[in-house]
Amino acid sequence: MSNKNFEVFFDCGSSKIRVGAFSKENEKNNFYRETSTLFTHDTINYELQKVISSIEENTKEYLNDVNLMIDDKSILSVGISISKKLDGSQIKKGDIQFLIQDAKQQVLKTYTNQSILHIIVQNYKIDNTEYIFLPRDINCNWISLDILFICIPKKIIEYYRKIFLELDISVNQFFCSSYAKSINYKNNFASDESMLFIDLGFNKTSIICYNNNQIIFLDILPIGSNHITKDISKILKTSWQDAENTKLHFDSSSIFLNQKKIPPNLLQSIIASRIEEILKLCDQSIKLNLKEFDDFKMILIGEGSKILNKKCIENIFFPSDIDFLEESIENICESGLKLSTGLNKQEVVMIPKKQIKQGFFEKLFLNF
């Protein structure tokens, strides 16, 4: 058990690094920070050093371990159904753990270059009756589990472990940022409301669907707000950096646009066209994964969504109304903290392999 007074969560996106240091004694002492500029693989170490120095100065603690939230266009979700005959006996915790471990090994064997970030039991089928949570003290002849695995390439995990290790910091847990945020944000709505979160990031767009408080699917599209920047750069024949600044300022500073001699209507048209394409791709993914989604609330989140204004949205066609949820550093990092403490009762808690005394495989625990 750590003697530290703060638990630290990093959200390492493709364009910004955000960090939240959460006091174990007084939430008024919580500290938040984010990088103010875009970073690259060459500058990430420098940007992390600046953020870490700020954390240590404000918490008065040396930072030697963190929890990491990451998103990447190569994140993969895998669904598996697995079953077992019980011959009328009572379901035991060990039966469920065996099924989950079996499914986990199947995923790792099939996707050998992937690491598992999250294991979520979507559904229990007991003698043809479905349950979101496993009922207590129930006998059955047959049980089946629908399990969703959220995976990420091992090389990405190794990359971040190496980056932080060079700074003498170990990573305790990894989380999928889009998933963690959606779990946190959906609690702002009615528990029986069906929701689709569209997280527009820098190089990817995530789609996370919930129905009756139950996750249905997660999909990642390899397209994001950086594609808008590239469009602006190509059409206006300007550098990538100037295009990025133009994108970020087009709604807030007419002076900036006048200085660059950029017609606001042209810029608005470029942005709207790419956003419409991204939303159409989201629509295709949703239709592929859902039979009907007319009753789903559509919620747009993510750094990339900040460039949209009311006029821009009016020029975009999408078959459903979309609500915007404005994010802050606090609620982004808080999403990781809440998920680590068991916010999603359907998720299987894994104890890392480093606890060798408990066995060769990672231990699995269920929220019964």
Protein Blocks (a to p, Z undefined) as FASTA:
>chain_A
ZZbfbdcdddddfkbccdddddfkbmklpccdddfbdcdfklmmmmmmmmmmmmmmmnop
acfbdcdddddfkbccddddddddeehpacdfklmmmmmmmmmmmmmmmmmmbccfbdcd
fbdceehiacfbdcehiacfbdcdddddddddfklmmmmmmmmmmnopacfbdcdfklmm
mmmmmmmpcfkbccddddddfkbccddddeehiafbdcdddbdfklmmmmmmmmnopafk
lmmmmmmmmmmomklmmmnopafklmmmmmmmmmmmmmmmmmmmmmmmpmblklpccdde
djklmmpcfklmmmpccfbdcddddddfklmmmmmmmmmnopammbccdddfklmmnojb
dcddddZZ
